[in-house]
Amino acid sequence: MSIIPMLQIQTTPTVLHIDADMGQYSIRQPKADVELHTKPGKLTIQSHPIDLNIDQSKAFSAYHGGNMIDMNARIYSGIQQIFLQNMAERVQQGNELAAIHKPGNTIANIVGTNWQAKPFPETRTPASMDNVSIRVNTRAPDVRFEAGESEMNVTVNKPEIEYQRGKLDIYVQQYASIQYIPPSIDIGL
């Protein structure tokens, strides 16, 4: 029996070593910048003075006769009335004198009763609690309002992104090898 010699081949594979760390992101976003401008509201109130009117002319007319024109008019009108009354009395006296035949209608009885003086016409007006007139005129105040305004400006800041690469180390931990082992040859002669 013959043995066929065999050649042995041994191989070792290549072993790679990979050492990797992941990269890191750093994200930072600054706060937004806010600008706020406000204009305050404005309220304007303008008031008007009060107008007070006091009319005392009727009171003065009751106290001392008032102004000369009105007092003269009252005197004139009063004298006219007194004249008409005196004329009516004289007519009546004349009628009584004409009826002298009636008992008691003597000249002494008729003329003797007319010895008192007639009063001068009243120069004053009657007194009353309504103689003073008070009038108050008011006006509503002018009110104006201007609304306030607000203005807001917002500036958004972009995010700041940084990336730090991780490490990547690749090296051969074991190299590939091939080993041939020849058969042992027996040279036995």
C-alpha positions in Angstrom: 0.0 0.0 0.0 1.4 3.1 -1.0 0.7 6.3 0.8 0.4 9.3 -1.2 2.2 12.1 0.3 0.0 15.1 1.0 1.0 18.7 1.2 -0.5 20.5 4.2 -1.4 24.1 3.9 -2.3 26.1 7.0 -3.6 29.6 6.8 -4.3 32.1 9.4 -6.7 34.8 8.6 -6.0 38.5 8.9 -7.5 40.0 12.1 -8.3 43.7 11.8 -8.9 45.7 15.0 -11.2 48.7 14.7 -11.5 51.1 17.6 -14.1 53.8 16.8 -15.7 56.4 19.0 -18.8 58.1 17.8 -18.7 61.8 16.9 -20.5 64.3 19.1 -22.9 67.1 18.2 -23.1 70.2 20.3 -26.1 72.3 19.6 -26.6 75.6 21.3 -29.2 78.2 20.5 -29.0 81.7 22.1 -32.2 83.2 23.3 -34.2 85.4 20.9 -33.6 89.1 21.2 -36.8 90.9 22.0 -37.2 94.7 21.7 -40.4 96.1 23.0 -41.3 99.8 22.4 -44.4 101.2 23.9 -46.0 104.6 23.5 -48.3 105.3 26.4 -51.9 106.3 25.9 -52.8 110.0 26.3 -55.9 111.3 28.0 -56.6 115.0 27.6 -59.5 116.6 29.5 -60.3 120.3 28.9 -62.9 121.8 31.1 -64.7 125.0 30.5 -65.5 127.6 33.1 -69.0 127.8 34.6 -71.0 130.8 33.4 -73.0 132.2 36.3 -75.6 135.0 35.6 -77.4 136.7 38.4 -80.1 139.2 37.4 -81.2 141.4 40.4 -82.9 144.1 38.4 -86.4 143.0 39.7 -85.1 143.1 43.3 -83.6 146.6 42.8 -86.9 147.6 41.2 -88.7 146.4 44.4 -86.2 148.1 46.7 -85.8 151.6 45.2 -87.6 151.6 41.9 -84.9 150.3 39.7 -83.5 152.2 36.7 -84.9 155.7 35.8 -86.6 154.6 32.5 -88.7 151.9 34.2 -89.5 154.1 37.2 -90.6 157.0 35.0 -92.8 154.6 33.0 -94.5 153.4 36.3 -95.0 157.0 37.4 -96.5 158.0 34.1 -98.8 155.1 34.0 -99.8 155.7 37.7 -100.4 159.4 37.1 -102.6 158.4 34.2 -104.7 156.1 36.4 -104.9 158.8 39.2 -106.1 161.3 36.6 -108.8 159.0 35.3 -109.9 158.2 38.9 -110.0 161.9 39.8 -112.0 162.6 36.6 -114.5 159.8 37.5 -114.9 161.2 41.0 -115.5 164.7 39.6 -118.1 163.4 37.3 -119.7 161.5 40.1 -119.6 164.7 42.3 -121.1 166.7 39.5 -123.9 164.1 39.2 -124.5 164.3 42.9 -124.6 168.1 42.8 -127.1 167.9 40.0 -129.3 165.8 42.2 -129.4 168.4 45.0 -133.1 167.7 45.5 -132.2 164.4 47.2 -131.7 164.6 50.9 -128.0 164.5 52.0 -126.7 165.8 48.6 -125.6 169.2 49.9 -122.5 170.9 48.6 -120.9 170.5 52.0 -121.5 166.8 52.0 -120.2 166.3 48.5 -117.2 168.6 48.5 -116.3 168.1 52.2 -115.4 164.5 51.7 -112.8 165.3 49.0 -110.2 167.0 51.2 -107.6 164.2 51.5 -104.6 164.2 49.1 -104.3 161.4 46.6 -101.2 159.3 47.0 -98.4 159.6 44.5 -98.1 156.5 42.2 -95.9 153.7 43.5 -92.5 153.8 41.9 -91.4 150.4 43.1 -92.5 146.9 41.9 -94.0 144.4 44.2 -91.5 142.4 46.3 -91.3 138.7 45.6 -89.0 135.8 46.3 -88.6 135.4 42.5 -87.1 138.8 42.0 -83.6 137.5 41.8 -82.9 135.3 38.7 -79.9 133.0 38.9 -78.8 131.1 35.7 -75.9 128.7 35.6 -74.6 127.6 32.2 -72.2 124.7 32.2 -70.6 122.9 29.3 -69.5 119.3 29.3 -65.7 118.9 29.3 -63.9 118.0 26.1 -62.4 114.5 26.6 -59.9 113.1 24.1 -58.1 109.8 24.3 -55.3 108.6 22.1 -54.7 104.9 22.4 -51.2 103.7 23.3 -49.2 101.6 20.9 -46.9 98.7 21.5 -44.3 97.5 19.0 -42.5 94.2 19.5 -39.5 93.2 17.4 -38.2 89.7 17.9 -34.9 88.6 16.4 -34.5 84.8 16.4 -30.9 83.7 16.7 -29.9 80.7 14.6 -28.7 77.6 16.4 -25.0 77.1 16.7 -24.1 73.5 15.7 -20.7 72.0 16.3 -19.6 68.5 15.4 -16.5 66.9 16.9 -15.4 63.9 15.0 -14.9 60.7 16.8 -11.7 58.6 16.5 -11.4 55.7 14.2 -8.3 53.5 14.7 -7.9 50.6 12.3 -5.0 48.3 12.6 -4.0 44.8 11.8 -4.0 42.7 14.9 -3.0 39.6 13.1 -1.6 39.3 9.7 -2.7 36.6 7.3 -0.2 33.9 6.8 0.0 30.8 4.7 2.2 27.9 5.9 3.0 25.0 3.6 4.0 21.8 5.4 5.5 19.4 3.0 4.9 15.8 3.5 7.7 13.9 5.1 9.3 11.8 2.6 10.7 8.6 3.8 13.7 7.7 1.6 14.4 4.5 2.9 16.4 2.6 0.5 
